[in-house]
Amino acid sequence: MTKETRERLIHCMTHPGETIHRLLHLLERNAFNTQVPNVRDYALTLPDRLFERYAAELSYLAEAPYDEADNPVRGMFPYPQVTPSLTIEHGRDSVSGLPYVVHRGKRLFFPKHYTEEQACAAYREYIEIEGIVGEGHLAKSPHRYQSAGHRVEPGDVVVDVGCSEGLFALDMVENAKHCYLFESEKVWLRPLWETFKPYGEKVTIINRFVGDGGSDGSVRLSDTFAEGTGAAYFIKMDIEGNERTVLEASRDFLTAHRVRMSCCVYHRQDDEAFITAFLKANGFSVSLSDGYMLPAINGIHFPFFRHGVAYASNRG
């Protein structure tokens, strides 16, 4: 998020009268107003809703110093850091030549062109800023893939759709019955192979992207797994806005198995509404991660803040 965008956001959210006037003007000129009759009523209630819902986030944005050299990812998470920064053990493997960091006693490898400093910076971002494995360095972790009541259980088949470096799966591998890692970017294949080499046949790395199985070369979830309907799955899905395509193509698979799922809902403006409605309609209970993100993806749009992850389960 640029300094200008941040200042515009703070002004918009802290001047409700001006914001609502402009919004209503836009609604009156836009066909969307006739498609959704209650939008105008909703807009008129926005001052209370905005400031009650986003009080902590707005307070942080208004008070925190802005540094143009800050990691832009940090700007997506409007919460203060509440624990000290990590000391990261790292190195470069003498055989593969790949840099690595040590995560809970296990080596997590990165592409060969990364310096050790870049590997450490990426890992620090995953742990301290995004909080994807729940270390709790920020006051809230809206991008965290698990919560206290929504976790990988011993014996689950872990399916990591869009695994990148594989940190989530590495964190869960001891508990899992098997891990399937889907990653379409070839740059991650060798690092993934080195990271999961100690686990042998317990981990399957698939260099395909998950989709609807059409002419684009994608693979469907239902085409992949040998386990029968008795298997229990934990699916983590973070695929840059393609989550809804995968969900719709996987409807039969999801309803035929016992599934817990952590599905990102921040990549598109309406992902949260679409994905939560889809999951509920197909027998899942759904909750949302704690806190909000400010994703600068395809611009930043009113009302700006988005939840990060939907936690879903059909296990009862």
N, C-alpha and C positions, 0 to 999 in steps of 0.2 A: 504494500500500500504506500503510495507516495505521500509526502507531507501535505500537498494540496488536497488530496482525497481525504486524508484523515481530518484536516481542518474543516472541510466541507461537511463531512459526516457529523462531526461534533456539533457544528452550527445547526445543521438540519435537525438533529435529534434534541437539541436544547432550545430550539425556537419552535415549539409545537404549533403555534398559531400560524406562522408563516408557512410551515411545512404542510399543514392540512389545507390551507388555502390553495397552495400550488397543486397539491394532489387532487383536490376536487376539480380544479380548473382542467387538469389533464383528463380526469375521468369523464367530464362533460363533453370533451372533444373526441373521446375514444370509444369505439364500438364495444370495448370490454365492459363499459359501464352498463350497456343494455344486456350483455350476455350474463352478467352476474349482478342481479338487481340489488343485492345486499352490500355491494362494495361501498356505496356511498355511506350507508349507515355505519359500516365498519370504519371507514375513514374518519367519521366524526367522533369515534370513540378512541382514536389512536393516541392522543396525549396521555391518557391514563394508562393504556395498555403498554405503550412504549416505555414509559419511565418506571412503571412497576416491574416490567419484565426484564429490562436491560439496565437497571440501576447500577449494578456492580461493574458491568462492562463500560458504561459511559463514564463512571467515576474514574476508572483506570485510564481510559483514553484521554480524559481531560487533564489528568494530573501527571501522567508519565511523560518524561522527556522524550523528544523525538530526535533520533540520530539518523541522518541519511545513510550512514554506513551500516546500520542495523541489518541483520539478516531479514529479507522481506518475508520469510515464513513466520518470523516472530510477530510481525504485524497482523497475522491472521488470528492470533490468540490473545484476546484483550484481558489478560490476567497477570498479576505480579508473580514473580518467582518467589517461592516460599522455602526452598531448601538450597543448600550450597551446590555449586557446580561440581560435576564429577571429576575425579582423577581417572583418566582413561589409560589402561594398559594397551599398548599397541606395538606393531612391528611389521616386518616384511618377510614373508616365508622364503627360506633359502632355496627351496625346490621349485615351487610354482612361480615365485617372483611376485606374488600378489600381496598387497597390504592387508592388514587385518587389525581388528580391535578385539579385545577380550570381553565377552558379555557373559557374566555369571559363570566364569571359568571355562567358557567355550569360545573358540575362535570364529568370528564373523568376518568373512572375506569380502573385499571390494575389487572392482576391475583394476587391471594392471596399470592403467594410465593414471590412477589416483595416486597422489602422494600420501604418505602416512598422515600428514596434517589434514588433507581433504577427507580421508577416511574417518579421522577423529571428529572433524566438524560435522560430517553427515550423521555419525552415530550420536553425537551430542544433540543434534536437531531432533532425531527420532525420540530420544529419551527425555531430554529436558524441555523441549518446546512442544512437540507433538504429543508426547506422553503415550505413545501407542501401546506400550506394554505396562503402563500403569505405575510408573515410578513416583508420580505425584510431585514433580518439581514446580509446576505452576499451581495456583490456587484451584483451578479447575482444568480438566483434561477432556475437552469435547471430542477429541480424535482418538480416544482410548478405545481399543477393540474389545475389552472385557470390563465387566463391573463385578461387584461383590456377588450378585446373584445370577450372573450370566458369564459362565466360564467354561473352558475346555475341561471335561471330566475324564478320569482315567478310562481308557478303552475307546474314546471317541476317534473316529476317522476325521482328521483335520484336512480341510480343503482350503488352500490359500490361493484365491483368485486375484492375480495381480500382486505377486509376492515380492517383486523387486529384489532387494538384498536378502530377504528371507528371515528378518529379525523376529517377526511374530512366530513363525513356525519353529525357529530355533529355540525360542522361549518355551514352547509347548511340547517339543518332540519327545521328551521322556514320558509324558503322560499319555501321548497319543498311541492308538493302535497302529495307525499308519498316517503318513503325511503326503498329500498330493500338492505339489507346488506348480502353479500355472504362471509362466512368465514368457511373454512374447518377445521381449528385447534380448537379442543374442548377447549383448555386452554382459549380462548377468549370469550366463550359463556356467562359465568356468568358476566364478566366485561361488555360485550356489553348489556346484559339485564339490568344491574344496570344503565349504562349510559343513555339508551334510555327509561327507565321506565317512566319518566315524560311525554313522548310523546305518550304513549298508542298505539292505533291501527294505528297510522300514520307511524310506523316503523315495518318492517317485517325482522326478523333475520333468515337466512337460513344456516344451518350447512351442506352445500354441496359445492363442488368445481364445478366451471362452466367449461364445456368442450364441447365435441361433443355428449354427451348423450349416449355413448357406454357402453360396459361391465365394464368399469372402475368405474361405479357408479356416473359419473358426470351428471350434468343437463345442458340443453341448455337454453339460454335466451328465446327462443321462447316458451318454455314449461312452463314458470313461470308466465307471466303477464296476468291479466284479462282485463287491459285497451285495448280499441279498437285502431284503426289506428289513431284516433284523438289525442291520447296522445303525449306529447312532453317529450322526455327522455334526461337526462344527464347521461352518462355512464362513470364512472371512472374505469380503468382497470390497475391493478398493480399486476401481478400474476407470477412473477419469470420466465419469458420466455415462458409461455404458451399462451401469448396473441394471437399469430397467429392462434393457434388451435381454440380458441374461436371465433375469427373473421370469419374464414372460415366456422365454423359450424353455425354461426349466420347471414350469408349473407342475407337470406330471411327476417329475423326479422329487420335487419338494414335498408334494402332498403324499407321496408313497413311502416316505422315510421319516424317521425321527430326526429332526433337524433343530439345531440352534444356529443362528446366523447373526453376524455383525456386518451390516451393509452400510456403506457410506451414503449419506443423503445430502451432501453439501455441494456437489459438483455443478448441479443445475438449480436454477431458482426454484423450481417446483418439485424437485426430487423428493423432498420430505413428504409432501402431500401425496404424490403418486405412489411412492414405494410403500409407505405405511398403509395406505388404502389397499394396495394390491396384496400385501401380506395378510392383513386382517381378513380380507375377502377369501383367502385361501387357508384359513384355519390357524393363523399364527397370532399369538399375543405379542404386542409390540410396546417397547419403551424406548426412550431416547437418552443419549449420552448427556452427561451433566455439563451445562454451559453452552456457549455459542462460539462460532467461528465467524471471521470476516474474510471470506474467500474472495480474492481479487481475480475471479475466473470469468472471462468474457465481460469485464467491467464489474462494477459493484452497484447493486440495485436496491431500491427501497423494498423491505425494511432493513436491508443490509445484513443483519445477523442471521446465521443459519445454524441449526444443530449439525453435529458432525456425523454421528453414527446411530443407526437404528438397531436395537437389540431385539431379535425376534426368536420365538420358539414355538414349536407345535408339540412339545413333549409333555405338556400338561403341568 
